[in-house]
Structures are given as C-alpha cells and as structure tokens.
C-alpha cells in the first residue's frame, strides 16, 4: 500500500479536470446548465431557474455528464466550479476578483 499515490485523481482515475478539454462540445444552453450545476442546487431548483421542466434538466445534465467524459453529476459540478470564471458572463461576479488573485493562499498540508 506504500506505493499508492496520495493524489486522489491518480489513485482513482476519476479526474474532473480532464473534462475542461471537452467544454467546447457543449451547446450554449448546456454551458448555462453546467454553470448552474456548480451551485449544488437540485433539479427542481435548476428547473425553476431555467424555466424548464425538471425532466428536461435531467436530460441536460445527463448529456453534459456524458459529453464531459464524467461518470456522475457531482463530478460535472466540481468541474463547473473549476471553470466558473470561464463560463460566467456577469461582470459583477466575485469570480472575476478571484481570478485576479495570482497566488491565492492554500491551506498547508497536514
Ligand atoms: Zn459568476
């Protein structure tokens, strides 16, 4: 067990970051859904936000997960948070300020 990587991505082979290279496969609507997915809200609330039926949200999410090469909606949500600054067009969004910080402080490893 001592040779096992401590990197969760290498250890499990599940790396949401890889999905970044598939973002161009999404339609504009799917990008909008992906952005909302990053809020962690459920399908009912996403449906309300998008003014569409809950089953339509489910269909969008399934296609997004598939196109991004992910296995779960949670992995797509993680990816959404990572690329929020690239998808968000709101000029007042806090992600703009966060992106301006060159070296954000990281928690020290235990
Ligand atoms: Zn934003």
Boltz pocket constraint, residues with backbone or C-beta under 6 A from the ligand:
constraints:
  - pocket:
      binder: B
      contacts: [[A, 84], [A, 88], [A, 89], [A, 90], [A, 93], [A, 94], [A, 95]]
      max_distance: 6.0
